Amino acid sequence: MKIQDTETKSKLIQRLRRIEGQVRGVQTMLDEERDCREIMQQLTAIYSAVQSTSRVFFRDYAAICLVEMDEQLESKPGLTLQAKREKIVQEMITLLDKTP
């Protein structure tokens, strides 16, 4: 499954680069022996940014899954719509359990 929407993909990459910069910033803060509260504040911001990015990705992933499900049902007439949807929903729940 691939993200086809170039705007969404670009925004996700931009978010990940920002997170990457924040992580490097925390490494620098540790090297400089900065105050623990400042470091914790940055780690909290990183955690929040990762959660937000995960939600954006998951929303698009879900939309892609639903489109692909319809395409797969056309090519596999033996599967019922209900069975295929239940399988995809279960896969999504499993992924959500793994996201931060």
Long-range contacts (C-beta under 8 A, 24 or more apart in sequence): 1-61, 1-64, 1-65, 1-68, 2-64, 3-57, 3-60, 3-61, 3-64, 4-64, 5-60, 8-56, 8-60, 11-56, 12-53, 12-56, 12-57, 15-49, 15-52, 15-53, 15-56, 16-53, 18-49, 19-46, 19-49, 19-50, 19-53, 22-46, 22-49, 47-100, 50-100, 51-99, 51-100, 54-99, 54-100, 58-92, 58-95, 58-96, 58-99, 61-92, 61-95, 62-92, 65-91, 65-92
